[in-house]
Amino acid sequence: MPQHDAKCTLLSRRDAIKFGAAVAVMGQSAASAADYPNGPISMIIPLPAGTVLDLIARFASNRFQKDLGQPLVVENVPGAAGNLGVSRAARAKPDGQTILYSVSGPVSTNKFVMKNMPYDVDKNLAPVVLVGSSPVAIVVHKSFPAQTLAEFIAYAKANAGAVSYGSSGIGSPQHLCAEYLQSLSDIKLNHVPYKGAPESANDVIAGQIPCAFTSVSLTYEQAKTGVIRILAICDDERTPLAPELPVARETVPLFLHAPTGWQAIFVPAGTPPDIIATLNREMNLVFKDPELISRFKGQFTSFIGGAPELVTQKIKEEGEVITAIVKRIGLEPQ
């Protein structure tokens, strides 16, 4: 009997130690969430400066300063199709002081077309909020001898391999849309990968390349001046923001469910749930701001928001689409 009591006492002490440790960890987590943020929040954008993400981030910074007492400090880290910036964010301390604002390529499509990815989105990052989406535009310089997508396809067929196009890099939604169109239309284009959409848009506007699959927000105003032409957008339906722009499937009926340029915010895995909830709340408030909605109407960005789980759902759904596209076009990871 005494031995039994001693054993019970020993177990009780061990349980007490485990319980105390758990409480201590919980207390530290709660304290970090209660004190959050304890300084400016670094927002890593894995793209060059000048994209719509920069503009939205700087607008959001004002809201964070007002509500949380700390601003967002944007850090553009382009390169390796966005992998450099995402890698830096994934390695950051999981305390909410570093967040990632990314387009879909580095967090969704790259793993399908690139070998030896330096991070695993599911393991190294935690979603915060789905920001918005913007369709890919098929753009040509004014000197290009095609007024419509049908004429573009006919020209590309008659001049196989002679037409070059720019994209935001290998594995980007722009690249996959171009490969998808080539597969469905039986044409061959030369791919010129850029670091981001601004560079490809600038070069097609300047006439350095004849065509680009790029951001509609970066090219729409220039198209209205006649410097370039938007032949189509890669979406299932015409956008109410510019209903005059045709969608690719009006010319190529099977061109459905193409990847879009969606955006989302993440934090390093292990970030306390309370901090994620704070960031999610603040970003959802940003998206509902009438001034933001009005200001970015011309950027062709439809704000989404909602719970973090929507990001996970988006990645899963797009992954199924990209898998089908990659299989159809026979694209091998490089």
C-alpha positions as CSV (number, residue, x, y, z in Angstrom):
1,M,0.0,0.0,0.0
2,P,2.7,2.5,0.8
3,Q,4.4,1.7,-2.5
4,H,1.1,2.4,-4.3
5,D,0.9,5.8,-2.5
6,A,4.5,6.6,-3.5
7,K,3.8,5.8,-7.1
8,C,0.7,7.9,-7.1
9,T,2.6,10.8,-5.5
10,L,5.4,10.5,-8.2
11,L,2.9,10.5,-11.0
12,S,1.1,13.5,-9.5
13,R,4.4,15.4,-9.4
14,R,5.1,14.6,-13.0
15,D,1.7,15.6,-14.1
16,A,2.0,18.8,-12.1
17,I,5.3,19.6,-13.8
18,K,3.8,19.0,-17.3
19,F,0.7,21.0,-16.4
20,G,2.9,23.9,-15.1
21,A,4.9,23.9,-18.3
22,A,1.8,23.9,-20.5
23,V,0.4,26.8,-18.5
24,A,3.7,28.7,-18.8
25,V,3.7,28.2,-22.6
26,M,0.0,29.4,-22.8
27,G,0.9,32.3,-20.7
28,Q,3.7,33.3,-22.9
29,S,1.5,33.0,-26.0
30,A,-1.2,35.1,-24.4
31,A,1.3,37.7,-23.3
32,S,2.8,37.9,-26.8
33,A,-0.7,38.3,-28.3
34,A,-1.7,40.9,-25.7
35,D,1.4,42.9,-26.4
36,Y,1.1,42.6,-30.2
37,P,2.5,44.4,-32.1
38,N,5.5,45.6,-30.2
39,G,7.0,47.4,-33.2
40,P,6.6,48.1,-36.9
41,I,5.3,45.1,-38.8
42,S,7.5,44.0,-41.7
43,M,5.4,43.1,-44.8
44,I,7.4,41.1,-47.3
45,I,6.2,41.3,-50.9
46,P,8.0,38.8,-53.2
47,L,7.7,41.1,-56.2
48,P,9.5,44.2,-57.5
49,A,8.2,47.6,-56.3
50,G,5.4,49.1,-58.2
51,T,2.7,46.4,-58.2
52,V,-0.8,46.8,-57.0
53,L,0.3,44.9,-53.8
54,D,2.5,47.8,-52.9
55,L,-0.3,50.3,-53.2
56,I,-2.7,48.2,-51.2
57,A,-0.1,47.5,-48.5
58,R,0.7,51.2,-48.1
59,F,-3.0,52.0,-47.8
60,A,-3.3,49.2,-45.2
61,S,-0.4,50.6,-43.2
62,N,-2.4,53.7,-42.3
63,R,-5.1,51.5,-40.9
64,F,-2.6,49.5,-38.9
65,Q,-1.1,52.7,-37.5
66,K,-4.5,53.9,-36.5
67,D,-5.8,50.7,-34.9
68,L,-2.7,49.0,-33.6
69,G,-0.3,51.9,-33.1
70,Q,2.3,50.5,-35.5
71,P,2.7,50.8,-39.3
72,L,3.4,48.2,-41.9
73,V,6.8,48.5,-43.5
74,V,6.9,47.1,-47.0
75,E,10.0,45.1,-48.1
76,N,10.1,44.1,-51.7
77,V,12.1,40.8,-52.1
78,P,11.8,39.7,-55.8
79,G,13.6,36.9,-57.5
80,A,13.3,33.1,-58.2
81,A,9.7,33.6,-59.3
82,G,8.9,34.9,-55.8
83,N,10.6,32.1,-53.9
84,L,13.2,34.3,-52.4
85,G,10.7,36.5,-50.6
86,V,8.5,33.7,-49.5
87,S,11.6,31.8,-48.1
88,R,12.6,34.8,-46.1
89,A,9.1,35.1,-44.6
90,A,8.9,31.4,-43.9
91,R,12.2,31.6,-41.9
92,A,11.1,34.6,-39.8
93,K,10.3,34.4,-36.1
94,P,6.6,33.4,-35.7
95,D,5.6,36.4,-33.6
96,G,3.5,38.3,-36.1
97,Q,6.2,41.0,-36.6
98,T,6.9,39.6,-40.1
99,I,4.1,38.9,-42.5
100,L,4.0,37.8,-46.2
101,Y,1.8,39.4,-48.8
102,S,2.1,37.2,-51.9
103,V,0.5,36.6,-55.3
104,S,-0.5,33.1,-56.1
105,G,2.6,31.9,-58.0
106,P,5.0,31.4,-55.1
107,V,2.5,30.0,-52.7
108,S,0.4,27.9,-55.1
109,T,1.7,27.3,-58.6
110,N,5.5,27.2,-58.3
111,K,5.5,23.7,-56.7
112,F,4.0,22.3,-59.8
113,V,6.6,23.6,-62.2
114,M,9.8,24.0,-60.1
115,K,12.0,21.3,-58.6
116,N,13.6,21.6,-55.1
117,M,11.2,24.2,-53.6
118,P,13.0,25.9,-50.7
119,Y,9.8,25.8,-48.5
120,D,6.6,23.9,-48.0
121,V,3.6,26.3,-47.8
122,D,1.5,23.8,-45.8
123,K,4.3,23.3,-43.2
124,N,6.1,26.6,-43.1
125,L,3.4,29.2,-43.5
126,A,0.0,29.8,-41.9
127,P,-2.8,31.7,-43.8
128,V,-4.2,35.0,-42.6
129,V,-6.6,36.2,-45.2
130,L,-7.4,36.0,-48.9
131,V,-6.9,39.6,-50.3
132,G,-8.4,39.6,-53.8
133,S,-7.9,38.5,-57.4
134,S,-7.2,40.1,-60.7
135,P,-7.4,38.4,-64.1
136,V,-4.5,37.9,-66.5
137,A,-4.6,40.0,-69.7
138,I,-3.3,39.0,-73.1
139,V,-1.7,42.2,-74.4
140,V,0.0,43.1,-77.7
141,H,1.9,46.2,-78.8
142,K,0.1,48.5,-81.2
143,S,2.4,47.5,-84.0
144,F,1.5,43.9,-83.7
145,P,-0.6,42.7,-86.8
146,A,-3.6,41.4,-84.8
147,Q,-6.7,43.2,-83.6
148,T,-8.4,40.3,-81.9
149,L,-7.4,37.0,-80.2
150,A,-8.5,35.0,-83.2
151,E,-6.2,37.1,-85.4
152,F,-3.4,36.6,-82.9
153,I,-3.8,32.8,-83.0
154,A,-4.0,32.8,-86.8
155,Y,-0.8,34.9,-87.0
156,A,1.0,32.7,-84.5
157,K,0.1,29.6,-86.5
158,A,1.4,31.2,-89.7
159,N,4.6,32.3,-88.0
160,A,5.3,29.3,-85.8
161,G,7.9,30.2,-83.1
162,A,8.3,33.8,-84.3
163,V,6.2,35.5,-81.6
164,S,7.7,36.1,-78.2
165,Y,5.6,36.9,-75.1
166,G,6.6,38.1,-71.6
167,S,5.2,36.7,-68.3
168,S,5.9,37.2,-64.6
169,G,8.2,34.1,-64.6
170,I,8.1,30.4,-64.9
171,G,5.1,28.9,-63.1
172,S,3.3,32.2,-62.7
173,P,-0.4,32.4,-63.6
174,Q,0.6,34.5,-66.6
175,H,3.0,31.7,-67.8
176,L,0.4,29.0,-67.2
177,C,-2.3,30.9,-69.1
178,A,0.0,31.3,-72.0
179,E,0.9,27.7,-72.1
180,Y,-2.7,26.7,-71.7
181,L,-3.6,28.9,-74.7
182,Q,-0.8,27.4,-76.8
183,S,-2.0,23.9,-76.0
184,L,-5.6,24.6,-76.8
185,S,-4.9,26.6,-80.0
186,D,-2.0,24.5,-81.4
187,I,0.4,27.4,-81.6
188,K,4.0,27.9,-80.4
189,L,5.2,31.1,-78.7
190,N,8.6,32.0,-77.3
191,H,8.6,32.5,-73.5
192,V,10.5,35.5,-72.1
193,P,10.2,35.3,-68.2
194,Y,10.4,38.5,-66.2
195,K,10.8,39.1,-62.5
196,G,7.3,40.5,-62.3
197,A,4.3,41.9,-64.1
198,P,5.5,45.5,-64.1
199,E,8.6,44.6,-66.2
200,S,6.7,42.6,-68.8
201,A,4.0,45.3,-69.0
202,N,6.5,48.1,-69.4
203,D,8.3,46.2,-72.2
204,V,5.2,45.5,-74.2
205,I,4.2,49.1,-73.8
206,A,7.6,50.2,-75.0
207,G,7.5,47.8,-77.9
208,Q,10.5,45.7,-76.6
209,I,8.4,42.6,-76.8
210,P,5.4,42.1,-79.1
211,C,3.1,40.4,-76.5
212,A,2.7,39.9,-72.8
213,F,0.5,37.9,-70.6
214,T,0.4,40.3,-67.7
215,S,-1.7,42.2,-65.3
216,V,-4.8,44.0,-66.6
217,S,-4.4,46.6,-63.9
218,L,-1.0,47.6,-65.3
219,T,-2.1,47.8,-68.9
220,Y,-5.7,49.0,-69.1
221,E,-5.1,52.7,-69.0
222,Q,-2.4,52.4,-71.7
223,A,-4.7,50.3,-73.8
224,K,-7.2,53.2,-73.8
225,T,-4.6,55.5,-75.3
226,G,-3.9,53.0,-78.2
227,V,-0.3,52.2,-77.3
228,I,-1.2,48.6,-76.7
229,R,-4.2,46.4,-77.2
230,I,-5.8,44.0,-74.7
231,L,-6.9,41.1,-76.9
232,A,-8.6,39.2,-74.0
233,I,-8.6,38.5,-70.3
234,C,-8.1,35.0,-68.9
235,D,-11.3,34.6,-66.9
236,D,-14.5,32.7,-67.2
237,E,-16.7,35.8,-67.5
238,R,-16.2,39.4,-68.5
239,T,-15.4,41.7,-65.7
240,P,-17.9,44.4,-64.8
241,L,-15.0,46.8,-64.3
242,A,-14.4,46.7,-68.1
243,P,-17.2,44.8,-69.8
244,E,-15.8,45.7,-73.2
245,L,-12.9,43.3,-72.7
246,P,-13.6,39.8,-74.1
247,V,-12.6,36.7,-72.3
248,A,-10.3,34.1,-74.0
249,R,-13.0,31.4,-74.0
250,E,-15.1,33.5,-76.3
251,T,-12.5,32.6,-79.0
252,V,-11.2,29.4,-77.5
253,P,-14.2,27.7,-75.9
254,L,-12.2,25.2,-73.8
255,F,-10.2,28.0,-72.2
256,L,-11.9,27.6,-68.8
257,H,-10.8,28.0,-65.1
258,A,-7.5,29.5,-66.0
259,P,-5.2,30.5,-63.0
260,T,-5.8,34.1,-61.8
261,G,-3.6,36.5,-60.1
262,W,-5.0,36.2,-56.6
263,Q,-3.3,37.5,-53.5
264,A,-3.1,36.4,-49.9
265,I,-1.4,37.2,-46.6
266,F,0.5,34.6,-44.6
267,V,2.6,34.4,-41.4
268,P,5.3,32.0,-40.4
269,A,4.0,28.7,-39.1
270,G,3.7,28.6,-35.4
271,T,2.4,32.2,-35.1
272,P,0.0,32.4,-32.1
273,P,-3.7,32.1,-33.2
274,D,-4.6,35.3,-31.4
275,I,-2.1,37.2,-33.5
276,I,-3.4,35.6,-36.7
277,A,-6.9,36.6,-35.6
278,T,-5.8,40.2,-35.0
279,L,-4.2,40.4,-38.5
280,N,-7.3,38.9,-40.1
281,R,-9.6,41.3,-38.4
282,E,-7.5,44.4,-39.4
283,M,-7.2,43.3,-43.0
284,N,-10.9,42.6,-43.3
285,L,-11.5,46.1,-42.0
286,V,-9.1,47.4,-44.6
287,F,-11.0,45.7,-47.5
288,K,-14.3,47.2,-46.4
289,D,-13.0,50.8,-46.4
290,P,-15.0,52.7,-49.0
291,E,-11.9,54.8,-49.9
292,L,-9.9,51.7,-50.7
293,I,-12.6,50.2,-52.8
294,S,-13.0,53.5,-54.7
295,R,-9.3,54.0,-55.1
296,F,-8.5,50.6,-56.4
297,K,-11.5,50.1,-58.7
298,G,-9.3,51.0,-61.6
299,Q,-6.7,48.4,-60.5
300,F,-9.1,45.5,-61.4
301,T,-8.7,44.0,-57.9
302,S,-11.8,42.4,-56.4
303,F,-11.4,42.3,-52.6
304,I,-12.4,39.1,-50.9
305,G,-11.4,38.9,-47.2
306,G,-13.0,36.4,-44.9
307,A,-11.5,33.7,-42.7
308,P,-8.0,32.2,-43.0
309,E,-9.5,28.9,-44.1
310,L,-10.5,30.5,-47.4
311,V,-6.9,30.8,-48.4
312,T,-6.4,27.0,-47.8
313,Q,-9.5,26.3,-49.8
314,K,-8.3,28.5,-52.7
315,I,-4.9,26.8,-52.8
316,K,-6.5,23.4,-52.9
317,E,-9.0,24.3,-55.7
318,E,-6.4,26.1,-57.8
319,G,-4.0,23.1,-57.3
320,E,-6.6,20.9,-58.9
321,V,-6.9,23.2,-61.9
322,I,-3.1,23.6,-62.3
323,T,-2.5,19.9,-62.1
324,A,-4.9,19.5,-65.0
325,I,-3.2,22.3,-67.0
326,V,0.3,21.0,-66.4
327,K,-0.8,17.5,-67.4
328,R,-2.5,18.7,-70.5
329,I,0.5,20.8,-71.7
330,G,3.1,18.3,-70.6
331,L,5.0,20.8,-68.5
332,E,7.8,19.2,-66.5
333,P,9.2,20.8,-63.3
334,Q,12.5,22.6,-64.0
